[in-house]
Amino acid sequence: MSDHLSPYPALRGPVPLSHLLLRRFIQPGNRVADATCGNGKDTLLLADLVGETGHVWAFDIQQEALNRTAQRLAELNLQQRVSLLHVGHERMLDLVEPPLHGVIFNLGWLPGAPREVATCTTTTLTALEASLQLLAPAGLVLITCYPGHAGGDQEAAAVQEWATSLSSRSYFVWRMGQLNVTSDAPFCLLIQDGRPSDVR
């Protein structure tokens, strides 16, 4: 059966899975961040979910990505809900108004653009640390890792090592990926803030 005839999303890879989780957790009025807006699909979903009273901060170092995202938002008249930031996500702590109820990272490169411009381990880890400082109680960080391209394997390994090191008393960390694919296929990490409110 083709996808458009099914009432259920096709979970081909980690991005549809991350969207399923966002739809469950992000509510109208929430504040969220798209750490790598790319073609704008994640930003568009977040803008829809937060409603008129919420807000999205979307980061990208490539103007082309911001332009694509702006066009998608304008087509649905959602641009007022989003701040498009032409800076690296490592600046998140300086530019976002907490608390955040969700942060999404879709690592790698901009589809259709030169692959030489891609996320890198150092700035990604800085942004991930910042996202934890900004999270609201029970807030989510969703990270799609792509180990199958040059440099992506090192970045994915570093991100997974960082996530593994987080305290199990403070954060709930999950790794989700298809089993019936190659070992270097993309996968998703989920981190939920589980810290008691009195330690924030």
Biotite code that builds the C-alpha atoms (Angstrom):
import biotite.structure as struc

atoms = struc.array([
    struc.Atom([0.000, 0.000, 0.000], chain_id="A", res_id=1, res_name="MET", atom_name="CA", element="C"),
    struc.Atom([1.390, 3.426, -0.866], chain_id="A", res_id=2, res_name="SER", atom_name="CA", element="C"),
    struc.Atom([2.116, 5.858, 1.958], chain_id="A", res_id=3, res_name="ASP", atom_name="CA", element="C"),
    struc.Atom([-0.556, 8.407, 1.028], chain_id="A", res_id=4, res_name="HIS", atom_name="CA", element="C"),
    struc.Atom([-3.286, 5.773, 1.468], chain_id="A", res_id=5, res_name="LEU", atom_name="CA", element="C"),
    struc.Atom([-2.191, 4.795, 4.973], chain_id="A", res_id=6, res_name="SER", atom_name="CA", element="C"),
    struc.Atom([-3.273, 6.673, 8.113], chain_id="A", res_id=7, res_name="PRO", atom_name="CA", element="C"),
    struc.Atom([0.060, 5.755, 9.722], chain_id="A", res_id=8, res_name="TYR", atom_name="CA", element="C"),
    struc.Atom([3.481, 7.355, 9.072], chain_id="A", res_id=9, res_name="PRO", atom_name="CA", element="C"),
    struc.Atom([6.071, 5.236, 7.282], chain_id="A", res_id=10, res_name="ALA", atom_name="CA", element="C"),
    struc.Atom([8.998, 4.925, 9.697], chain_id="A", res_id=11, res_name="LEU", atom_name="CA", element="C"),
    struc.Atom([11.727, 4.767, 7.049], chain_id="A", res_id=12, res_name="ARG", atom_name="CA", element="C"),
    struc.Atom([14.774, 5.847, 8.975], chain_id="A", res_id=13, res_name="GLY", atom_name="CA", element="C"),
    struc.Atom([15.189, 7.996, 12.071], chain_id="A", res_id=14, res_name="PRO", atom_name="CA", element="C"),
    struc.Atom([13.741, 11.319, 10.849], chain_id="A", res_id=15, res_name="VAL", atom_name="CA", element="C"),
    struc.Atom([10.096, 10.126, 10.660], chain_id="A", res_id=16, res_name="PRO", atom_name="CA", element="C"),
    struc.Atom([10.621, 8.531, 14.065], chain_id="A", res_id=17, res_name="LEU", atom_name="CA", element="C"),
    struc.Atom([11.854, 11.815, 15.518], chain_id="A", res_id=18, res_name="SER", atom_name="CA", element="C"),
    struc.Atom([8.838, 13.593, 14.009], chain_id="A", res_id=19, res_name="HIS", atom_name="CA", element="C"),
    struc.Atom([6.519, 11.058, 15.617], chain_id="A", res_id=20, res_name="LEU", atom_name="CA", element="C"),
    struc.Atom([8.067, 11.829, 19.002], chain_id="A", res_id=21, res_name="LEU", atom_name="CA", element="C"),
    struc.Atom([7.880, 15.587, 18.455], chain_id="A", res_id=22, res_name="LEU", atom_name="CA", element="C"),
    struc.Atom([4.180, 15.300, 17.645], chain_id="A", res_id=23, res_name="ARG", atom_name="CA", element="C"),
    struc.Atom([3.676, 13.488, 20.939], chain_id="A", res_id=24, res_name="ARG", atom_name="CA", element="C"),
    struc.Atom([5.642, 15.866, 23.160], chain_id="A", res_id=25, res_name="PHE", atom_name="CA", element="C"),
    struc.Atom([5.605, 19.387, 21.692], chain_id="A", res_id=26, res_name="ILE", atom_name="CA", element="C"),
    struc.Atom([2.532, 21.424, 22.617], chain_id="A", res_id=27, res_name="GLN", atom_name="CA", element="C"),
    struc.Atom([1.070, 24.810, 21.624], chain_id="A", res_id=28, res_name="PRO", atom_name="CA", element="C"),
    struc.Atom([2.902, 27.603, 23.448], chain_id="A", res_id=29, res_name="GLY", atom_name="CA", element="C"),
    struc.Atom([6.179, 25.661, 23.719], chain_id="A", res_id=30, res_name="ASN", atom_name="CA", element="C"),
    struc.Atom([9.611, 27.056, 22.894], chain_id="A", res_id=31, res_name="ARG", atom_name="CA", element="C"),
    struc.Atom([11.795, 24.843, 20.704], chain_id="A", res_id=32, res_name="VAL", atom_name="CA", element="C"),
    struc.Atom([14.972, 24.951, 18.613], chain_id="A", res_id=33, res_name="ALA", atom_name="CA", element="C"),
    struc.Atom([15.990, 23.426, 15.309], chain_id="A", res_id=34, res_name="ASP", atom_name="CA", element="C"),
    struc.Atom([19.770, 23.250, 15.583], chain_id="A", res_id=35, res_name="ALA", atom_name="CA", element="C"),
    struc.Atom([20.253, 22.487, 11.857], chain_id="A", res_id=36, res_name="THR", atom_name="CA", element="C"),
    struc.Atom([17.338, 23.793, 9.804], chain_id="A", res_id=37, res_name="CYS", atom_name="CA", element="C"),
    struc.Atom([18.566, 22.448, 6.433], chain_id="A", res_id=38, res_name="GLY", atom_name="CA", element="C"),
    struc.Atom([15.652, 22.213, 4.000], chain_id="A", res_id=39, res_name="ASN", atom_name="CA", element="C"),
    struc.Atom([13.245, 23.393, 6.686], chain_id="A", res_id=40, res_name="GLY", atom_name="CA", element="C"),
    struc.Atom([11.133, 20.281, 7.182], chain_id="A", res_id=41, res_name="LYS", atom_name="CA", element="C"),
    struc.Atom([11.902, 20.004, 10.895], chain_id="A", res_id=42, res_name="ASP", atom_name="CA", element="C"),
    struc.Atom([11.442, 23.756, 11.391], chain_id="A", res_id=43, res_name="THR", atom_name="CA", element="C"),
    struc.Atom([8.101, 23.637, 9.604], chain_id="A", res_id=44, res_name="LEU", atom_name="CA", element="C"),
    struc.Atom([6.842, 20.816, 11.818], chain_id="A", res_id=45, res_name="LEU", atom_name="CA", element="C"),
    struc.Atom([7.988, 22.607, 14.971], chain_id="A", res_id=46, res_name="LEU", atom_name="CA", element="C"),
    struc.Atom([6.347, 25.869, 13.878], chain_id="A", res_id=47, res_name="ALA", atom_name="CA", element="C"),
    struc.Atom([3.080, 24.022, 13.345], chain_id="A", res_id=48, res_name="ASP", atom_name="CA", element="C"),
    struc.Atom([3.274, 22.241, 16.703], chain_id="A", res_id=49, res_name="LEU", atom_name="CA", element="C"),
    struc.Atom([4.057, 25.300, 18.875], chain_id="A", res_id=50, res_name="VAL", atom_name="CA", element="C"),
    struc.Atom([1.101, 27.233, 17.500], chain_id="A", res_id=51, res_name="GLY", atom_name="CA", element="C"),
    struc.Atom([0.612, 30.986, 17.555], chain_id="A", res_id=52, res_name="GLU", atom_name="CA", element="C"),
    struc.Atom([1.802, 31.381, 21.142], chain_id="A", res_id=53, res_name="THR", atom_name="CA", element="C"),
    struc.Atom([5.001, 29.325, 20.865], chain_id="A", res_id=54, res_name="GLY", atom_name="CA", element="C"),
    struc.Atom([8.300, 30.038, 19.177], chain_id="A", res_id=55, res_name="HIS", atom_name="CA", element="C"),
    struc.Atom([11.010, 28.274, 17.175], chain_id="A", res_id=56, res_name="VAL", atom_name="CA", element="C"),
    struc.Atom([14.676, 29.239, 16.885], chain_id="A", res_id=57, res_name="TRP", atom_name="CA", element="C"),
    struc.Atom([16.235, 27.739, 13.751], chain_id="A", res_id=58, res_name="ALA", atom_name="CA", element="C"),
    struc.Atom([20.006, 27.728, 13.177], chain_id="A", res_id=59, res_name="PHE", atom_name="CA", element="C"),
    struc.Atom([22.102, 27.187, 10.077], chain_id="A", res_id=60, res_name="ASP", atom_name="CA", element="C"),
    struc.Atom([25.471, 28.444, 8.828], chain_id="A", res_id=61, res_name="ILE", atom_name="CA", element="C"),
    struc.Atom([24.360, 28.291, 5.190], chain_id="A", res_id=62, res_name="GLN", atom_name="CA", element="C"),
    struc.Atom([22.211, 31.085, 3.804], chain_id="A", res_id=63, res_name="GLN", atom_name="CA", element="C"),
    struc.Atom([20.787, 28.675, 1.237], chain_id="A", res_id=64, res_name="GLU", atom_name="CA", element="C"),
    struc.Atom([19.344, 26.546, 4.044], chain_id="A", res_id=65, res_name="ALA", atom_name="CA", element="C"),
    struc.Atom([17.760, 29.580, 5.675], chain_id="A", res_id=66, res_name="LEU", atom_name="CA", element="C"),
    struc.Atom([16.301, 30.671, 2.341], chain_id="A", res_id=67, res_name="ASN", atom_name="CA", element="C"),
    struc.Atom([14.753, 27.253, 1.733], chain_id="A", res_id=68, res_name="ARG", atom_name="CA", element="C"),
    struc.Atom([13.327, 27.216, 5.248], chain_id="A", res_id=69, res_name="THR", atom_name="CA", element="C"),
    struc.Atom([11.954, 30.750, 4.933], chain_id="A", res_id=70, res_name="ALA", atom_name="CA", element="C"),
    struc.Atom([10.181, 29.809, 1.714], chain_id="A", res_id=71, res_name="GLN", atom_name="CA", element="C"),
    struc.Atom([8.511, 26.776, 3.308], chain_id="A", res_id=72, res_name="ARG", atom_name="CA", element="C"),
    struc.Atom([7.372, 28.858, 6.274], chain_id="A", res_id=73, res_name="LEU", atom_name="CA", element="C"),
    struc.Atom([6.021, 31.651, 4.066], chain_id="A", res_id=74, res_name="ALA", atom_name="CA", element="C"),
    struc.Atom([3.986, 29.205, 1.989], chain_id="A", res_id=75, res_name="GLU", atom_name="CA", element="C"),
    struc.Atom([2.052, 28.262, 5.138], chain_id="A", res_id=76, res_name="LEU", atom_name="CA", element="C"),
    struc.Atom([2.187, 31.722, 6.749], chain_id="A", res_id=77, res_name="ASN", atom_name="CA", element="C"),
    struc.Atom([4.194, 30.424, 9.718], chain_id="A", res_id=78, res_name="LEU", atom_name="CA", element="C"),
    struc.Atom([7.176, 32.781, 9.493], chain_id="A", res_id=79, res_name="GLN", atom_name="CA", element="C"),
    struc.Atom([6.106, 34.873, 12.509], chain_id="A", res_id=80, res_name="GLN", atom_name="CA", element="C"),
    struc.Atom([6.601, 31.863, 14.773], chain_id="A", res_id=81, res_name="ARG", atom_name="CA", element="C"),
    struc.Atom([10.257, 31.349, 13.802], chain_id="A", res_id=82, res_name="VAL", atom_name="CA", element="C"),
    struc.Atom([13.539, 33.200, 14.312], chain_id="A", res_id=83, res_name="SER", atom_name="CA", element="C"),
    struc.Atom([15.933, 32.187, 11.511], chain_id="A", res_id=84, res_name="LEU", atom_name="CA", element="C"),
    struc.Atom([19.516, 32.561, 12.725], chain_id="A", res_id=85, res_name="LEU", atom_name="CA", element="C"),
    struc.Atom([22.455, 32.644, 10.315], chain_id="A", res_id=86, res_name="HIS", atom_name="CA", element="C"),
    struc.Atom([24.919, 31.356, 12.901], chain_id="A", res_id=87, res_name="VAL", atom_name="CA", element="C"),
    struc.Atom([26.237, 28.016, 14.091], chain_id="A", res_id=88, res_name="GLY", atom_name="CA", element="C"),
    struc.Atom([24.223, 26.065, 16.628], chain_id="A", res_id=89, res_name="HIS", atom_name="CA", element="C"),
    struc.Atom([27.106, 26.358, 19.087], chain_id="A", res_id=90, res_name="GLU", atom_name="CA", element="C"),
    struc.Atom([25.759, 29.901, 19.745], chain_id="A", res_id=91, res_name="ARG", atom_name="CA", element="C"),
    struc.Atom([22.462, 28.514, 21.012], chain_id="A", res_id=92, res_name="MET", atom_name="CA", element="C"),
    struc.Atom([23.030, 29.420, 24.640], chain_id="A", res_id=93, res_name="LEU", atom_name="CA", element="C"),
    struc.Atom([23.546, 33.097, 23.694], chain_id="A", res_id=94, res_name="ASP", atom_name="CA", element="C"),
    struc.Atom([20.579, 33.483, 21.351], chain_id="A", res_id=95, res_name="LEU", atom_name="CA", element="C"),
    struc.Atom([17.681, 31.360, 22.626], chain_id="A", res_id=96, res_name="VAL", atom_name="CA", element="C"),
    struc.Atom([15.207, 32.290, 25.330], chain_id="A", res_id=97, res_name="GLU", atom_name="CA", element="C"),
    struc.Atom([14.780, 29.393, 27.787], chain_id="A", res_id=98, res_name="PRO", atom_name="CA", element="C"),
    struc.Atom([13.207, 27.135, 28.710], chain_id="A", res_id=99, res_name="PRO", atom_name="CA", element="C"),
    struc.Atom([13.125, 24.932, 25.634], chain_id="A", res_id=100, res_name="LEU", atom_name="CA", element="C"),
    struc.Atom([10.700, 22.030, 25.447], chain_id="A", res_id=101, res_name="HIS", atom_name="CA", element="C"),
    struc.Atom([12.476, 20.428, 22.516], chain_id="A", res_id=102, res_name="GLY", atom_name="CA", element="C"),
    struc.Atom([15.659, 20.666, 20.452], chain_id="A", res_id=103, res_name="VAL", atom_name="CA", element="C"),
    struc.Atom([16.240, 18.735, 17.237], chain_id="A", res_id=104, res_name="ILE", atom_name="CA", element="C"),
    struc.Atom([19.583, 18.052, 15.564], chain_id="A", res_id=105, res_name="PHE", atom_name="CA", element="C"),
    struc.Atom([19.670, 16.566, 12.069], chain_id="A", res_id=106, res_name="ASN", atom_name="CA", element="C"),
    struc.Atom([23.419, 16.199, 11.572], chain_id="A", res_id=107, res_name="LEU", atom_name="CA", element="C"),
    struc.Atom([25.367, 15.941, 8.322], chain_id="A", res_id=108, res_name="GLY", atom_name="CA", element="C"),
    struc.Atom([25.051, 18.281, 5.346], chain_id="A", res_id=109, res_name="TRP", atom_name="CA", element="C"),
    struc.Atom([22.385, 20.245, 3.500], chain_id="A", res_id=110, res_name="LEU", atom_name="CA", element="C"),
    struc.Atom([20.717, 17.939, 0.939], chain_id="A", res_id=111, res_name="PRO", atom_name="CA", element="C"),
    struc.Atom([21.595, 19.027, -2.561], chain_id="A", res_id=112, res_name="GLY", atom_name="CA", element="C"),
    struc.Atom([24.505, 21.200, -1.426], chain_id="A", res_id=113, res_name="ALA", atom_name="CA", element="C"),
    struc.Atom([28.254, 20.404, -1.413], chain_id="A", res_id=114, res_name="PRO", atom_name="CA", element="C"),
    struc.Atom([29.046, 17.826, 1.259], chain_id="A", res_id=115, res_name="ARG", atom_name="CA", element="C"),
    struc.Atom([32.203, 19.673, 2.264], chain_id="A", res_id=116, res_name="GLU", atom_name="CA", element="C"),
    struc.Atom([29.997, 21.871, 4.480], chain_id="A", res_id=117, res_name="VAL", atom_name="CA", element="C"),
    struc.Atom([28.710, 19.621, 7.240], chain_id="A", res_id=118, res_name="ALA", atom_name="CA", element="C"),
    struc.Atom([28.271, 19.550, 10.973], chain_id="A", res_id=119, res_name="THR", atom_name="CA", element="C"),
    struc.Atom([31.423, 18.787, 12.924], chain_id="A", res_id=120, res_name="CYS", atom_name="CA", element="C"),
    struc.Atom([32.068, 17.125, 16.249], chain_id="A", res_id=121, res_name="THR", atom_name="CA", element="C"),
    struc.Atom([33.393, 20.123, 18.195], chain_id="A", res_id=122, res_name="THR", atom_name="CA", element="C"),
    struc.Atom([30.547, 22.526, 17.481], chain_id="A", res_id=123, res_name="THR", atom_name="CA", element="C"),
    struc.Atom([27.921, 19.791, 17.690], chain_id="A", res_id=124, res_name="THR", atom_name="CA", element="C"),
    struc.Atom([29.025, 18.798, 21.185], chain_id="A", res_id=125, res_name="LEU", atom_name="CA", element="C"),
    struc.Atom([29.064, 22.453, 22.283], chain_id="A", res_id=126, res_name="THR", atom_name="CA", element="C"),
    struc.Atom([25.509, 22.866, 20.985], chain_id="A", res_id=127, res_name="ALA", atom_name="CA", element="C"),
    struc.Atom([24.360, 19.670, 22.677], chain_id="A", res_id=128, res_name="LEU", atom_name="CA", element="C"),
    struc.Atom([25.727, 20.843, 26.016], chain_id="A", res_id=129, res_name="GLU", atom_name="CA", element="C"),
    struc.Atom([23.932, 24.153, 25.531], chain_id="A", res_id=130, res_name="ALA", atom_name="CA", element="C"),
    struc.Atom([20.663, 22.418, 24.696], chain_id="A", res_id=131, res_name="SER", atom_name="CA", element="C"),
    struc.Atom([20.730, 20.550, 28.003], chain_id="A", res_id=132, res_name="LEU", atom_name="CA", element="C"),
    struc.Atom([21.200, 23.822, 29.893], chain_id="A", res_id=133, res_name="GLN", atom_name="CA", element="C"),
    struc.Atom([18.168, 25.273, 28.105], chain_id="A", res_id=134, res_name="LEU", atom_name="CA", element="C"),
    struc.Atom([15.798, 22.318, 28.537], chain_id="A", res_id=135, res_name="LEU", atom_name="CA", element="C"),
    struc.Atom([12.540, 22.553, 30.429], chain_id="A", res_id=136, res_name="ALA", atom_name="CA", element="C"),
    struc.Atom([11.536, 19.700, 32.777], chain_id="A", res_id=137, res_name="PRO", atom_name="CA", element="C"),
    struc.Atom([10.835, 16.580, 30.668], chain_id="A", res_id=138, res_name="ALA", atom_name="CA", element="C"),
    struc.Atom([12.110, 18.429, 27.576], chain_id="A", res_id=139, res_name="GLY", atom_name="CA", element="C"),
    struc.Atom([13.551, 16.431, 24.675], chain_id="A", res_id=140, res_name="LEU", atom_name="CA", element="C"),
    struc.Atom([16.720, 16.581, 22.619], chain_id="A", res_id=141, res_name="VAL", atom_name="CA", element="C"),
    struc.Atom([16.483, 14.510, 19.421], chain_id="A", res_id=142, res_name="LEU", atom_name="CA", element="C"),
    struc.Atom([19.635, 13.846, 17.393], chain_id="A", res_id=143, res_name="ILE", atom_name="CA", element="C"),
    struc.Atom([19.782, 12.117, 14.018], chain_id="A", res_id=144, res_name="THR", atom_name="CA", element="C"),
    struc.Atom([23.326, 10.881, 13.359], chain_id="A", res_id=145, res_name="CYS", atom_name="CA", element="C"),
    struc.Atom([24.721, 9.890, 9.961], chain_id="A", res_id=146, res_name="TYR", atom_name="CA", element="C"),
    struc.Atom([27.786, 7.643, 10.370], chain_id="A", res_id=147, res_name="PRO", atom_name="CA", element="C"),
    struc.Atom([27.823, 6.649, 6.688], chain_id="A", res_id=148, res_name="GLY", atom_name="CA", element="C"),
    struc.Atom([29.691, 9.671, 5.281], chain_id="A", res_id=149, res_name="HIS", atom_name="CA", element="C"),
    struc.Atom([33.241, 10.969, 5.645], chain_id="A", res_id=150, res_name="ALA", atom_name="CA", element="C"),
    struc.Atom([33.576, 12.422, 9.139], chain_id="A", res_id=151, res_name="GLY", atom_name="CA", element="C"),
    struc.Atom([30.076, 11.363, 10.061], chain_id="A", res_id=152, res_name="GLY", atom_name="CA", element="C"),
    struc.Atom([31.269, 8.173, 11.696], chain_id="A", res_id=153, res_name="ASP", atom_name="CA", element="C"),
    struc.Atom([33.569, 10.081, 14.077], chain_id="A", res_id=154, res_name="GLN", atom_name="CA", element="C"),
    struc.Atom([30.854, 12.625, 14.846], chain_id="A", res_id=155, res_name="GLU", atom_name="CA", element="C"),
    struc.Atom([28.253, 9.923, 15.498], chain_id="A", res_id=156, res_name="ALA", atom_name="CA", element="C"),
    struc.Atom([30.641, 8.032, 17.761], chain_id="A", res_id=157, res_name="ALA", atom_name="CA", element="C"),
    struc.Atom([31.496, 11.179, 19.728], chain_id="A", res_id=158, res_name="ALA", atom_name="CA", element="C"),
    struc.Atom([27.857, 12.171, 20.136], chain_id="A", res_id=159, res_name="VAL", atom_name="CA", element="C"),
    struc.Atom([26.925, 8.683, 21.293], chain_id="A", res_id=160, res_name="GLN", atom_name="CA", element="C"),
    struc.Atom([29.831, 8.628, 23.753], chain_id="A", res_id=161, res_name="GLU", atom_name="CA", element="C"),
    struc.Atom([28.749, 12.021, 25.117], chain_id="A", res_id=162, res_name="TRP", atom_name="CA", element="C"),
    struc.Atom([25.141, 10.878, 25.491], chain_id="A", res_id=163, res_name="ALA", atom_name="CA", element="C"),
    struc.Atom([26.226, 7.645, 27.188], chain_id="A", res_id=164, res_name="THR", atom_name="CA", element="C"),
    struc.Atom([28.168, 9.663, 29.769], chain_id="A", res_id=165, res_name="SER", atom_name="CA", element="C"),
    struc.Atom([25.095, 11.582, 30.970], chain_id="A", res_id=166, res_name="LEU", atom_name="CA", element="C"),
    struc.Atom([23.838, 10.724, 34.435], chain_id="A", res_id=167, res_name="SER", atom_name="CA", element="C"),
    struc.Atom([20.986, 8.213, 34.385], chain_id="A", res_id=168, res_name="SER", atom_name="CA", element="C"),
    struc.Atom([19.514, 10.045, 37.398], chain_id="A", res_id=169, res_name="ARG", atom_name="CA", element="C"),
    struc.Atom([19.275, 13.295, 35.450], chain_id="A", res_id=170, res_name="SER", atom_name="CA", element="C"),
    struc.Atom([18.612, 12.222, 31.861], chain_id="A", res_id=171, res_name="TYR", atom_name="CA", element="C"),
    struc.Atom([16.834, 9.387, 30.083], chain_id="A", res_id=172, res_name="PHE", atom_name="CA", element="C"),
    struc.Atom([18.920, 8.492, 27.026], chain_id="A", res_id=173, res_name="VAL", atom_name="CA", element="C"),
    struc.Atom([17.731, 6.223, 24.207], chain_id="A", res_id=174, res_name="TRP", atom_name="CA", element="C"),
    struc.Atom([19.326, 5.010, 20.982], chain_id="A", res_id=175, res_name="ARG", atom_name="CA", element="C"),
    struc.Atom([16.898, 4.093, 18.185], chain_id="A", res_id=176, res_name="MET", atom_name="CA", element="C"),
    struc.Atom([17.757, 2.706, 14.775], chain_id="A", res_id=177, res_name="GLY", atom_name="CA", element="C"),
    struc.Atom([16.569, 0.098, 12.317], chain_id="A", res_id=178, res_name="GLN", atom_name="CA", element="C"),
    struc.Atom([18.119, -3.336, 12.788], chain_id="A", res_id=179, res_name="LEU", atom_name="CA", element="C"),
    struc.Atom([17.578, -4.601, 9.253], chain_id="A", res_id=180, res_name="ASN", atom_name="CA", element="C"),
    struc.Atom([19.858, -2.036, 7.578], chain_id="A", res_id=181, res_name="VAL", atom_name="CA", element="C"),
    struc.Atom([23.612, -1.608, 7.191], chain_id="A", res_id=182, res_name="THR", atom_name="CA", element="C"),
    struc.Atom([25.717, -0.916, 10.265], chain_id="A", res_id=183, res_name="SER", atom_name="CA", element="C"),
    struc.Atom([26.499, 2.625, 9.091], chain_id="A", res_id=184, res_name="ASP", atom_name="CA", element="C"),
    struc.Atom([22.852, 3.614, 8.566], chain_id="A", res_id=185, res_name="ALA", atom_name="CA", element="C"),
    struc.Atom([21.508, 6.734, 10.316], chain_id="A", res_id=186, res_name="PRO", atom_name="CA", element="C"),
    struc.Atom([20.150, 6.397, 13.828], chain_id="A", res_id=187, res_name="PHE", atom_name="CA", element="C"),
    struc.Atom([18.392, 8.588, 16.356], chain_id="A", res_id=188, res_name="CYS", atom_name="CA", element="C"),
    struc.Atom([19.332, 9.465, 19.926], chain_id="A", res_id=189, res_name="LEU", atom_name="CA", element="C"),
    struc.Atom([16.728, 10.770, 22.343], chain_id="A", res_id=190, res_name="LEU", atom_name="CA", element="C"),
    struc.Atom([17.592, 12.569, 25.564], chain_id="A", res_id=191, res_name="ILE", atom_name="CA", element="C"),
    struc.Atom([14.860, 13.562, 27.999], chain_id="A", res_id=192, res_name="GLN", atom_name="CA", element="C"),
    struc.Atom([15.516, 15.847, 30.952], chain_id="A", res_id=193, res_name="ASP", atom_name="CA", element="C"),
    struc.Atom([14.618, 13.885, 34.061], chain_id="A", res_id=194, res_name="GLY", atom_name="CA", element="C"),
    struc.Atom([16.195, 16.123, 36.671], chain_id="A", res_id=195, res_name="ARG", atom_name="CA", element="C"),
    struc.Atom([14.151, 17.010, 39.763], chain_id="A", res_id=196, res_name="PRO", atom_name="CA", element="C"),
    struc.Atom([12.947, 20.613, 39.654], chain_id="A", res_id=197, res_name="SER", atom_name="CA", element="C"),
    struc.Atom([14.865, 21.507, 42.832], chain_id="A", res_id=198, res_name="ASP", atom_name="CA", element="C"),
    struc.Atom([18.253, 20.918, 41.157], chain_id="A", res_id=199, res_name="VAL", atom_name="CA", element="C"),
    struc.Atom([17.667, 23.302, 38.231], chain_id="A", res_id=200, res_name="ARG", atom_name="CA", element="C"),
])
